Amino acid sequence: MDSFTGMSFQTLFSICAITYGVLGFLYTVYVQMVADKHPVPPIVKKLKRLCRMIACMNVLPAIGVLLLVPYIDIAEGGQIIVLLLQLVLIWCIALSGMYIAYAMIK
């Protein structure tokens, strides 16, 4: 893997992980606001839209990683296992973020 492809891959992976962390934090805030107050504050609708937007943005780096796969030069068998594990992990992060944003937030 040349340096540009490797750096791009790691950058996309990091972006996906950071946005997933932000989504988790905002989801926690959303749950606290809905659970504590029976007249739901008006900020909850904006927070729900923000969580969904972040979840959709989280899919973009995962798609970018898939587009980088043909450019990755795999020299050894161990590298392909690491690449496959990273691909599975980034898609699990992206899809679980979509699940949180669209199934858990009503």
C-alpha positions in Angstrom: 0.0 0.0 0.0 1.5 3.3 -1.0 1.6 6.2 1.4 -1.2 8.2 -0.1 -3.7 5.3 -0.2 -2.8 4.2 3.3 -3.1 7.7 4.6 -6.5 8.1 2.9 -7.7 4.8 4.2 -6.7 5.7 7.8 -8.2 9.2 7.5 -11.5 7.9 6.4 -11.5 5.3 9.1 -10.7 8.0 11.7 -13.5 10.3 10.4 -16.0 7.5 10.6 -14.9 6.7 14.2 -15.0 10.3 15.4 -18.5 11.0 13.9 -19.8 7.8 15.5 -18.5 9.0 18.9 -20.3 12.4 18.3 -23.4 10.6 17.3 -23.3 8.5 20.5 -22.9 11.6 22.6 -25.8 13.4 20.9 -28.0 10.3 21.2 -27.3 10.2 24.9 -28.3 13.9 25.2 -31.5 13.1 23.2 -32.5 10.2 25.4 -32.0 12.3 28.5 -34.1 15.1 27.2 -36.9 12.8 26.1 -36.9 10.7 29.3 -36.8 13.5 31.8 -39.3 16.0 30.6 -42.8 15.1 29.6 -43.5 18.2 27.6 -40.6 17.6 25.2 -38.4 20.7 24.6 -38.4 22.1 21.1 -34.7 21.5 20.7 -35.4 17.7 20.6 -36.6 17.9 17.0 -33.4 19.7 15.9 -31.3 17.2 17.9 -33.1 14.3 16.1 -32.4 15.9 12.7 -28.8 16.5 13.6 -28.3 12.8 14.7 -29.8 11.6 11.4 -27.6 14.0 9.4 -24.5 12.8 11.3 -25.5 9.1 10.7 -25.9 9.8 7.0 -22.5 11.6 6.9 -21.0 8.6 8.6 -21.8 6.4 5.6 -19.8 8.6 3.3 -16.3 7.6 4.6 -17.4 4.0 4.5 -18.2 4.4 0.8 -14.9 6.2 0.3 -13.1 3.2 1.9 -14.8 0.9 -0.6 -13.7 3.1 -3.4 -10.1 2.9 -2.2 -10.0 -0.9 -2.1 -8.9 -1.4 -5.7 -5.9 0.8 -5.2 -4.6 -1.0 -2.2 -1.7 -3.2 -3.0 -1.8 -6.4 -0.9 1.6 -8.0 -0.8 1.1 -10.5 2.0 -1.7 -12.7 3.3 -1.8 -11.0 6.7 -2.5 -7.7 5.1 -5.6 -8.9 3.4 -7.0 -10.1 6.8 -6.3 -6.8 8.4 -7.9 -5.0 5.4 -11.0 -7.2 5.6 -11.4 -6.6 9.3 -11.1 -2.9 8.9 -13.7 -2.9 6.1 -16.1 -4.9 8.3 -15.5 -2.6 11.3 -16.1 0.6 9.3 -19.3 -0.8 7.8 -20.5 -2.0 11.3 -19.9 1.5 12.6 -21.7 3.2 9.7 -24.7 0.8 9.8 -25.1 0.8 13.6 -25.1 4.7 13.4 -27.9 4.5 10.8 -29.8 2.1 13.1 -29.5 4.4 16.1 -30.6 7.4 14.1 -33.5 5.9 12.3 -34.8 3.0 14.4 -34.0 4.1 18.0 -34.8 7.8 17.7 -38.6 8.2 17.2 
